[in-house]
Amino acid sequence: MARAKDQEKRQLILTTAKALFARQGFHNTSVSQLVNQLAIPVGSIYTYFPSKEEILQAIIEEGWQDLKTALDQELTQAASLEAQLEILVSSVLPRLFQDTDLISIILSEGLEISRLDEKIDSLITLVLNLRKEAGLMELSSADPALTRIRTAIIIYFLGLMNAARLCTRTPLGISQADLLSFIRDLIHRELALS
């Protein structure tokens, strides 16, 4: 008889696996280590996830989707471009930066699974929409400025995620508040808001 699925147990598996994958690495973490950490039978894990790779994929996709859903909901409630930017810097990015386990997994283990290109494309679309709302000229697909913006988003996004991860794990002397202040200044300069 098939076991009933329990959402709390599924979430516990994901939370525990995320911590192990971030600390030890995906390839260095075995299912038996996960089972030992959880103190559940191995069959319980396979009730929820057919493979360790699917656990990794669920961690990345569900973590990203939670962030994107929050971003979309909060941005639609903002009355102005400045309010949208403030939501991005004061609410959404801090949420991402606090999940250093997710960041570590995406940057080190999950690049082939994370569909990072799609996630970055959604950020590019967001930035282009913010530029449009700021009254800046729309860019055609052949415009070299679009390539510059895409390159900047990739470098800033990956760099900021790595900086957020390193700030919590090493004594670099900068805080999450410093990162967010840098982002706020960068956004204002790029969109010519100040």
C-alpha positions in Angstrom: 0.0 0.0 0.0 1.3 3.4 -0.9 2.2 5.7 1.9 0.3 9.0 2.3 2.3 12.1 1.6 2.6 14.6 4.4 3.5 18.2 3.4 5.3 18.8 6.7 7.5 15.8 6.1 8.2 16.8 2.5 9.2 20.3 3.7 11.5 18.8 6.4 13.2 16.7 3.8 13.8 19.8 1.6 15.0 21.9 4.5 17.4 19.3 5.8 18.7 18.4 2.3 19.2 22.1 1.6 21.4 22.6 4.7 23.4 19.4 3.9 23.8 20.3 0.2 24.9 23.8 1.1 27.4 22.7 3.8 28.8 19.5 2.2 27.9 19.9 -1.5 25.3 18.0 -3.5 27.7 15.3 -4.7 29.3 14.8 -1.3 25.9 14.3 0.4 24.5 10.8 0.2 20.8 9.8 0.6 21.9 7.7 3.6 23.3 10.9 5.3 20.0 12.6 4.7 18.2 9.6 6.1 20.4 9.6 9.2 20.0 13.4 9.7 16.2 13.0 9.4 15.9 9.8 11.3 13.3 8.4 8.9 13.3 5.3 6.7 14.9 5.7 3.2 11.6 4.8 1.7 10.0 7.9 3.2 12.4 10.1 1.1 11.6 8.2 -2.1 7.8 8.6 -1.3 8.3 12.3 -2.0 11.3 12.4 -4.4 12.3 9.7 -6.9 16.0 10.8 -6.7 18.5 13.0 -5.0 18.6 15.2 -8.1 14.8 15.8 -7.8 15.3 17.0 -4.2 17.9 19.5 -5.5 15.6 20.6 -8.3 12.7 21.1 -5.8 14.9 23.1 -3.5 16.0 25.5 -6.3 12.7 25.8 -8.1 10.5 26.2 -5.0 13.0 28.6 -3.4 13.1 30.7 -6.6 9.3 30.6 -7.1 8.6 31.7 -3.5 10.9 34.7 -4.1 9.4 35.5 -7.5 5.8 35.2 -6.2 6.6 37.6 -3.4 8.3 40.0 -5.8 5.4 39.9 -8.3 2.8 40.5 -5.5 4.6 43.3 -3.9 5.5 45.1 -7.1 1.9 45.1 -8.3 0.9 46.9 -5.1 3.5 49.7 -5.5 2.1 53.0 -6.7 5.3 54.3 -8.3 8.6 53.3 -9.8 10.4 54.6 -6.6 8.1 52.4 -4.5 8.8 49.4 -6.7 12.6 49.9 -6.4 12.3 50.3 -2.6 10.3 47.0 -2.4 13.0 45.3 -4.5 15.9 46.6 -2.2 14.1 46.6 1.2 12.0 43.5 0.9 12.7 41.0 -1.8 16.6 41.1 -2.1 17.0 40.8 1.7 14.8 37.7 1.6 17.1 36.2 -1.1 20.3 37.2 0.7 19.1 35.6 3.9 18.8 32.2 2.2 22.5 31.7 1.9 21.9 27.9 1.6 19.8 28.4 -1.5 22.4 30.8 -2.9 25.2 28.4 -2.2 23.4 25.6 -3.9 22.6 27.6 -7.0 26.1 29.0 -7.3 28.0 25.7 -6.7 25.8 22.7 -7.3 22.7 23.6 -9.2 23.8 25.5 -12.2 22.9 22.7 -14.6 19.6 22.1 -12.8 18.7 25.7 -11.8 17.8 27.0 -15.3 19.7 30.1 -14.3 19.3 31.5 -17.8 15.5 31.6 -17.4 15.8 33.3 -14.0 18.2 35.9 -15.3 15.9 36.5 -18.3 13.1 37.2 -15.9 15.3 39.7 -14.1 16.2 41.4 -17.4 12.6 41.7 -18.2 12.0 43.3 -14.8 14.8 45.8 -15.3 13.6 46.7 -18.8 10.1 47.2 -17.5 11.4 49.5 -14.8 13.5 51.4 -17.3 10.3 51.8 -19.4 8.3 53.1 -16.4 11.2 55.5 -15.7 10.6 57.0 -19.1 13.9 55.8 -20.5 14.1 54.8 -24.2 13.0 51.3 -25.0 15.7 49.1 -26.5 15.4 46.9 -29.6 16.9 43.4 -29.6 19.6 44.7 -31.9 20.6 47.6 -29.7 24.1 47.2 -28.1 22.8 48.8 -24.9 20.6 45.7 -24.4 23.7 43.5 -24.4 25.3 45.9 -21.9 22.3 45.7 -19.6 22.1 41.9 -19.9 25.8 41.6 -19.1 25.5 44.0 -16.2 22.5 42.1 -14.7 24.3 38.8 -15.0 27.5 40.1 -13.4 25.7 42.1 -10.6 23.2 39.3 -9.8 25.8 36.5 -9.6 28.3 38.8 -7.9 25.8 40.0 -5.3 24.6 36.5 -4.5 28.2 35.4 -4.0 28.9 38.5 -1.9 25.8 37.8 0.3 26.9 34.2 0.8 30.5 35.2 1.6 29.4 38.0 4.0 27.7 35.5 6.2 30.5 32.9 6.2 33.7 35.0 6.3 34.8 38.2 8.0 34.8 40.5 5.0 33.7 43.5 7.0 30.6 44.3 4.9 27.0 43.5 5.9 23.8 42.8 4.1 22.9 46.4 4.8 26.1 47.5 2.9 25.1 45.3 -0.1 21.6 46.7 -0.1 22.9 50.2 0.0 25.2 49.5 -2.9 22.3 48.1 -4.9 20.1 51.0 -4.1 22.8 53.5 -5.3 23.4 51.4 -8.4 19.7 51.3 -9.3 19.3 55.0 -8.8 22.3 55.7 -10.9 21.4 53.3 -13.7 17.8 54.5 -13.9 18.9 58.2 -13.5 16.5 58.6 -10.6 18.8 60.7 -8.4 
